[in-house]
Amino acid sequence: MFEAASVPHIFAYLYPGIFKQISLYTIAGYSVFLPMVLLGVLVAVVFTIINYIGAKPYGIAMTIMTFTFAIIGFSTFLLGIGYGVTTPEYMANMGENLWGELPPIAGLSLVLALAALFYVGFDMIPQAAEEYKYESRKLARLIVLSILVGTAWYLLVTLLDGFLLPREMIPLLDMPTADAVAGVWGVAGKYIIAYVGVFGILSTYIGSFYASIRVLFALARARLLPEWFARVHPKYGVPHITTLFVGILAIIAPLFGRRAIIWFADACSAYTALLYLLVCVAFISLRRKEPLADRPYKAPLGIAGAIIGVITCIAIFISVIVPGMPAALVWPEEYTIFVVFLVLGILFYFLTPYVKKKVTAEEVAYLILGEYMPKRA
């Protein structure tokens, strides 16, 4: 969870005199400071407790953080972009930033690699859907809406930086967007954007925390992971063992420091591309094999859209995994992480009861799809 290191990093940016003290060790040239570790661990413990006592506290916390993040963030960005459009100096910055040093194809491959990571959070909605009373069609529209809002957010951030920062300054800044706003509205603007970032990261963090628990629970219920992942607490009604498992991982994450967490996040881009590729392939396969299955929501482009998705995911995966590409994983750290988790995934798969024939394919399909399992004659 890269958020485990990102929240302390923002506070270290704002309050270096407090958080950049007592260096514990160095990983890849990045010092891991005790106050930053303690803050990351504290956030992980709080989120573990929130998720342990049920979905309602999680929903309240998520709603507060999301609305704060969206209202302040969008308002600040729109005002900043408006200021940039009306100021000749900032218009000159944008003209310079429109063209980088890389050829267009190389630049596109870098963006593709980032896209996989940036859009990883939108699958949290269906993962958490089982605990919410939503009509399936409405849920699908919420997913599409969330992706569109996220796209708008990323575009606004990019435009803001493009207007307010000269090209030569961007690589030198620790947090370009906060520094860009500080150049217009002073120190107050920097703090506003930094805290908007904190709320954004925390909302993503708690969402990914919650979704990770539900994914492990669903896999265990489908007999694709050990059974104890699917055990539910008799009082709180949550998969408590899975919650503690994810919580322990979240508590450990800050110990790695920001540089190591970025290694995991970059490797995650490759896996995300593979995951979305498999989803698109499964979509095409189900449309062909089960044309009459009940579908509460039908994707507008149908199989054609899935084929576009397949091509895009392959392009993203190639841009990340092929050595020499501008967005390729870092050797040896990120490639090692990719291979290790690939081997672990294969081992987990071949150790599952389904592969051992203890559970039939039909039982697994029912445990995953429930009422939407295709009905055969």
C-alpha positions as CSV (number, residue, x, y, z in Angstrom):
1,M,0.0,0.0,0.0
2,F,1.9,3.1,-1.3
3,E,-0.5,5.3,0.8
4,A,1.2,4.0,3.9
5,A,4.4,6.0,3.0
6,S,2.6,8.8,1.1
7,V,0.8,10.3,4.1
8,P,4.0,10.6,6.2
9,H,5.8,12.0,3.2
10,I,3.3,14.9,2.9
11,F,3.6,15.7,6.6
12,A,7.4,15.6,6.3
13,Y,7.1,18.0,3.4
14,L,5.0,20.4,5.5
15,Y,6.8,19.9,8.8
16,P,10.4,18.7,8.1
17,G,11.5,19.9,11.5
18,I,9.3,17.3,13.2
19,F,9.1,14.4,10.8
20,K,12.6,14.3,9.4
21,Q,14.2,13.5,12.6
22,I,15.8,10.3,14.0
23,S,16.9,8.5,10.8
24,L,16.5,4.7,11.4
25,Y,18.1,3.4,8.1
26,T,18.3,4.1,4.4
27,I,16.7,2.2,1.6
28,A,17.8,3.1,-2.0
29,G,19.1,6.5,-0.8
30,Y,15.9,7.4,1.0
31,S,16.1,7.8,4.8
32,V,13.4,6.2,6.9
33,F,12.7,8.5,9.8
34,L,11.1,7.3,13.1
35,P,8.3,10.0,13.2
36,M,7.2,9.1,9.7
37,V,7.1,5.4,10.5
38,L,5.1,6.1,13.7
39,L,2.6,8.2,11.7
40,G,2.2,5.5,9.0
41,V,1.7,2.8,11.7
42,L,-0.8,4.9,13.5
43,V,-2.9,5.5,10.4
44,A,-2.8,1.7,9.6
45,V,-3.9,0.8,13.2
46,V,-6.8,3.3,13.0
47,F,-8.0,1.9,9.6
48,T,-7.7,-1.6,10.9
49,I,-10.0,-0.8,13.9
50,I,-12.5,1.0,11.6
51,N,-12.7,-1.9,9.3
52,Y,-12.8,-4.4,12.1
53,I,-16.0,-3.0,13.7
54,G,-18.0,-2.9,10.5
55,A,-18.8,-1.1,7.2
56,K,-20.8,1.7,8.7
57,P,-17.8,3.6,10.4
58,Y,-15.9,3.0,7.2
59,G,-18.7,4.5,5.1
60,I,-18.9,7.6,7.4
61,A,-15.1,8.2,7.3
62,M,-15.0,7.7,3.6
63,T,-17.9,10.1,2.9
64,I,-16.3,12.9,5.0
65,M,-12.9,12.6,3.4
66,T,-14.2,12.3,-0.1
67,F,-16.4,15.3,0.1
68,T,-13.7,17.4,1.7
69,F,-11.2,16.3,-0.9
70,A,-13.5,16.9,-3.9
71,I,-15.0,20.3,-2.9
72,I,-11.7,22.0,-1.8
73,G,-9.6,20.2,-4.4
74,F,-11.7,20.9,-7.5
75,S,-12.4,24.5,-6.4
76,T,-8.7,25.2,-5.9
77,F,-7.7,23.6,-9.2
78,L,-10.3,25.4,-11.2
79,L,-9.4,28.8,-9.7
80,G,-5.7,28.1,-10.3
81,I,-6.3,27.1,-13.9
82,G,-8.5,30.2,-14.5
83,Y,-5.7,32.3,-13.1
84,G,-3.2,30.6,-15.4
85,V,-5.3,31.1,-18.5
86,T,-5.6,34.9,-17.8
87,T,-1.9,35.5,-17.1
88,P,0.6,35.8,-20.0
89,E,3.5,34.4,-17.9
90,Y,1.6,31.2,-17.1
91,M,0.3,30.8,-20.6
92,A,3.9,30.8,-21.7
93,N,4.6,28.0,-19.2
94,M,1.9,25.9,-20.7
95,G,3.2,26.5,-24.2
96,E,6.6,25.2,-23.1
97,N,5.2,22.3,-21.1
98,L,3.1,21.0,-24.0
99,W,6.2,19.5,-25.6
100,G,8.7,17.5,-23.6
101,E,12.1,16.1,-24.4
102,L,10.8,12.6,-25.2
103,P,9.4,11.6,-28.5
104,P,5.6,11.3,-28.5
105,I,5.6,7.5,-28.5
106,A,8.0,7.4,-25.6
107,G,5.9,9.9,-23.7
108,L,2.7,7.9,-24.4
109,S,4.3,4.8,-23.0
110,L,5.1,6.7,-19.8
111,V,1.5,7.8,-19.4
112,L,0.2,4.3,-20.1
113,A,2.3,2.9,-17.3
114,L,1.0,5.6,-14.9
115,A,-2.6,5.0,-16.1
116,A,-2.5,1.4,-14.8
117,L,-1.7,2.6,-11.3
118,F,-3.9,5.7,-11.3
119,Y,-7.0,3.7,-12.3
120,V,-6.5,0.8,-9.9
121,G,-8.8,2.2,-7.3
122,F,-12.0,2.2,-9.3
123,D,-12.5,-1.5,-8.9
124,M,-13.1,-0.9,-5.2
125,I,-16.8,-0.1,-5.9
126,P,-17.8,-3.6,-7.1
127,Q,-15.5,-5.2,-4.5
128,A,-17.5,-3.5,-1.8
129,A,-20.9,-3.8,-3.5
130,E,-22.0,-6.9,-1.7
131,E,-22.5,-4.9,1.6
132,Y,-24.5,-2.1,0.0
133,K,-28.1,-2.1,-1.2
134,Y,-27.7,-0.8,-4.7
135,E,-29.5,-1.7,-7.9
136,S,-26.9,-3.4,-10.2
137,R,-27.6,-0.9,-13.0
138,K,-27.0,2.0,-10.7
139,L,-23.9,0.5,-9.3
140,A,-22.4,0.1,-12.8
141,R,-23.2,3.7,-13.6
142,L,-21.5,4.8,-10.3
143,I,-18.4,2.9,-11.5
144,V,-18.4,4.8,-14.8
145,L,-19.1,8.1,-13.1
146,S,-16.2,7.6,-10.7
147,I,-13.8,6.9,-13.6
148,L,-14.9,10.0,-15.4
149,V,-14.5,12.1,-12.2
150,G,-11.1,10.6,-11.6
151,T,-10.1,11.4,-15.2
152,A,-11.2,15.0,-14.7
153,W,-9.2,15.2,-11.5
154,Y,-6.0,14.0,-13.2
155,L,-6.5,16.4,-16.1
156,L,-7.0,19.3,-13.7
157,V,-3.8,18.5,-11.8
158,T,-1.8,18.2,-15.0
159,L,-3.2,21.5,-16.4
160,L,-2.5,23.3,-13.1
161,D,1.1,22.2,-13.0
162,G,1.5,23.0,-16.7
163,F,0.2,26.5,-16.3
164,L,1.9,27.5,-13.0
165,L,5.3,25.9,-13.2
166,P,8.2,26.4,-15.7
167,R,9.3,23.2,-17.2
168,E,12.8,23.3,-15.7
169,M,11.4,23.6,-12.2
170,I,9.0,20.6,-12.3
171,P,11.7,17.8,-11.8
172,L,13.3,19.7,-9.0
173,L,10.2,20.0,-6.8
174,D,9.2,17.4,-4.2
175,M,5.5,18.2,-4.5
176,P,5.0,20.2,-7.8
177,T,1.3,20.9,-7.4
178,A,1.6,22.3,-3.8
179,D,4.5,24.4,-4.9
180,A,2.6,25.6,-7.9
181,V,-0.3,26.8,-5.9
182,A,2.1,28.3,-3.3
183,G,3.5,30.5,-6.1
184,V,0.1,32.0,-6.7
185,W,-1.5,32.1,-3.2
186,G,1.5,31.9,-1.0
187,V,2.2,29.5,1.9
188,A,-1.6,29.2,2.6
189,G,-2.1,27.7,-0.8
190,K,0.6,25.1,-0.3
191,Y,-1.0,24.0,3.0
192,I,-4.4,23.8,1.4
193,I,-3.3,21.6,-1.5
194,A,-1.1,19.4,0.8
195,Y,-4.0,18.7,3.1
196,V,-6.3,18.1,0.1
197,G,-3.7,15.5,-0.9
198,V,-3.8,14.0,2.6
199,F,-7.6,13.6,2.4
200,G,-7.3,12.2,-1.1
201,I,-4.6,9.7,-0.1
202,L,-6.5,8.7,3.1
203,S,-9.8,8.1,1.1
204,T,-7.9,6.0,-1.4
205,Y,-6.1,4.2,1.5
206,I,-9.2,3.3,3.4
207,G,-10.9,2.3,0.2
208,S,-8.1,0.0,-0.9
209,F,-7.8,-1.4,2.6
210,Y,-11.5,-2.2,2.6
211,A,-11.4,-3.7,-0.9
212,S,-8.4,-5.8,-0.2
213,I,-10.2,-7.4,2.7
214,R,-13.3,-8.1,0.6
215,V,-11.2,-9.6,-2.3
216,L,-9.4,-12.0,0.0
217,F,-12.8,-12.9,1.7
218,A,-14.4,-13.6,-1.7
219,L,-11.5,-15.7,-2.9
220,A,-11.6,-17.7,0.3
221,R,-15.4,-18.2,0.1
222,A,-14.9,-19.5,-3.4
223,R,-12.3,-21.9,-2.0
224,L,-9.5,-20.2,-3.9
225,L,-7.7,-19.2,-0.7
226,P,-7.5,-20.9,2.7
227,E,-10.8,-21.1,4.5
228,W,-9.9,-19.0,7.4
229,F,-9.8,-15.9,5.2
230,A,-13.6,-16.3,4.9
231,R,-14.4,-16.5,8.6
232,V,-16.8,-13.8,9.8
233,H,-16.9,-12.2,13.2
234,P,-20.1,-13.2,15.1
235,K,-20.6,-9.7,16.5
236,Y,-19.4,-7.3,13.9
237,G,-20.2,-9.3,10.8
238,V,-16.9,-8.7,9.1
239,P,-14.1,-11.1,7.9
240,H,-12.1,-10.4,11.0
241,I,-9.1,-12.6,10.4
242,T,-8.7,-11.2,6.9
243,T,-9.0,-7.7,8.4
244,L,-6.2,-8.3,10.8
245,F,-4.1,-9.9,8.1
246,V,-4.4,-6.8,5.8
247,G,-3.9,-4.6,8.9
248,I,-0.6,-6.3,9.7
249,L,0.6,-5.8,6.1
250,A,-0.4,-2.1,6.3
251,I,1.4,-1.7,9.6
252,I,4.6,-3.2,8.1
253,A,4.5,-1.1,4.9
254,P,5.8,2.2,6.5
255,L,8.9,0.5,7.6
256,F,10.0,0.1,4.0
257,G,10.1,3.9,3.3
258,R,8.9,5.8,0.3
259,R,11.4,4.5,-2.3
260,A,10.7,0.8,-1.6
261,I,6.9,1.5,-1.6
262,I,7.3,3.0,-5.1
263,W,9.0,-0.2,-6.2
264,F,5.8,-2.1,-5.2
265,A,3.6,0.5,-6.8
266,D,5.4,0.3,-10.1
267,A,5.3,-3.5,-10.1
268,C,1.6,-3.2,-9.3
269,S,1.2,-1.3,-12.6
270,A,2.2,-4.5,-14.5
271,Y,-0.2,-6.6,-12.5
272,T,-3.0,-4.2,-12.9
273,A,-2.6,-4.3,-16.6
274,L,-2.7,-8.1,-16.5
275,L,-5.8,-8.0,-14.3
276,Y,-7.7,-5.7,-16.5
277,L,-6.6,-7.8,-19.5
278,L,-8.1,-10.9,-18.0
279,V,-11.3,-9.0,-17.2
280,C,-11.6,-8.0,-20.8
281,V,-10.9,-11.5,-22.0
282,A,-13.4,-12.9,-19.6
283,F,-16.0,-10.4,-20.8
284,I,-15.5,-11.5,-24.4
285,S,-15.6,-15.2,-23.4
286,L,-18.8,-14.8,-21.4
287,R,-20.6,-12.8,-24.1
288,R,-19.8,-15.6,-26.6
289,K,-20.4,-18.6,-24.3
290,E,-23.4,-17.2,-22.3
291,P,-25.2,-14.9,-24.7
292,L,-28.5,-15.3,-22.9
293,A,-27.2,-14.8,-19.3
294,D,-29.0,-12.2,-17.2
295,R,-27.0,-8.9,-17.4
296,P,-28.4,-6.1,-15.2
297,Y,-26.0,-3.7,-17.0
298,K,-24.7,-4.0,-20.5
299,A,-21.5,-2.2,-21.6
300,P,-22.4,0.3,-24.4
301,L,-19.7,-0.9,-26.8
302,G,-20.1,-4.6,-26.1
303,I,-17.4,-6.9,-27.4
304,A,-15.8,-4.1,-29.4
305,G,-15.1,-2.1,-26.2
306,A,-13.6,-5.2,-24.6
307,I,-11.3,-5.7,-27.6
308,I,-10.2,-2.1,-27.3
309,G,-9.5,-2.8,-23.6
310,V,-7.5,-5.9,-24.5
311,I,-5.3,-3.9,-26.9
312,T,-4.8,-1.1,-24.4
313,C,-3.9,-3.5,-21.5
314,I,-1.4,-5.3,-23.7
315,A,0.2,-1.9,-24.6
316,I,0.4,-0.9,-21.0
317,F,1.9,-4.3,-20.0
318,I,4.5,-4.1,-22.7
319,S,5.4,-0.5,-21.8
320,V,6.1,-1.6,-18.2
321,I,7.6,-5.1,-18.5
322,V,9.9,-4.8,-21.6
323,P,13.4,-3.7,-20.6
324,G,14.5,-0.5,-22.4
325,M,11.1,1.0,-22.6
326,P,10.8,4.5,-21.1
327,A,8.4,3.3,-18.4
328,A,10.0,-0.1,-17.8
329,L,10.4,-1.5,-14.3
330,V,13.6,-0.8,-12.4
331,W,16.2,-3.5,-12.5
332,P,16.7,-5.5,-10.3
333,E,14.3,-4.3,-7.5
334,E,11.0,-4.0,-9.4
335,Y,11.5,-6.9,-11.7
336,T,12.3,-9.1,-8.6
337,I,9.1,-8.0,-6.9
338,F,7.1,-8.8,-10.0
339,V,8.6,-12.3,-10.4
340,V,8.3,-13.1,-6.6
341,F,4.6,-12.3,-6.5
342,L,4.1,-14.0,-9.8
343,V,5.6,-17.2,-8.3
344,L,3.6,-16.8,-5.1
345,G,0.4,-16.4,-7.1
346,I,1.1,-19.6,-9.1
347,L,1.8,-21.5,-5.9
348,F,-1.4,-20.2,-4.2
349,Y,-3.4,-21.2,-7.3
350,F,-2.1,-24.8,-7.4
351,L,-2.6,-25.2,-3.7
352,T,-6.3,-24.3,-3.7
353,P,-9.0,-26.9,-3.1
354,Y,-10.5,-26.2,-6.6
355,V,-7.3,-27.3,-8.3
356,K,-7.2,-30.3,-5.9
357,K,-10.7,-31.2,-7.1
358,K,-12.2,-30.8,-3.7
359,V,-14.6,-28.2,-5.1
360,T,-16.2,-28.4,-8.6
361,A,-16.0,-25.6,-11.1
362,E,-19.8,-25.1,-10.8
363,E,-19.5,-24.6,-7.0
364,V,-16.7,-22.1,-7.5
365,A,-18.8,-20.2,-10.1
366,Y,-21.8,-20.1,-7.8
367,L,-19.7,-18.9,-4.8
368,I,-18.3,-16.1,-6.9
369,L,-21.3,-15.1,-9.0
370,G,-24.2,-16.0,-6.8
371,E,-27.5,-15.2,-8.4
372,Y,-25.8,-14.0,-11.6
373,M,-24.3,-17.4,-12.3
374,P,-25.2,-18.4,-15.9
375,K,-28.1,-20.9,-16.0
376,R,-27.6,-23.8,-18.3
377,A,-30.3,-25.9,-19.8
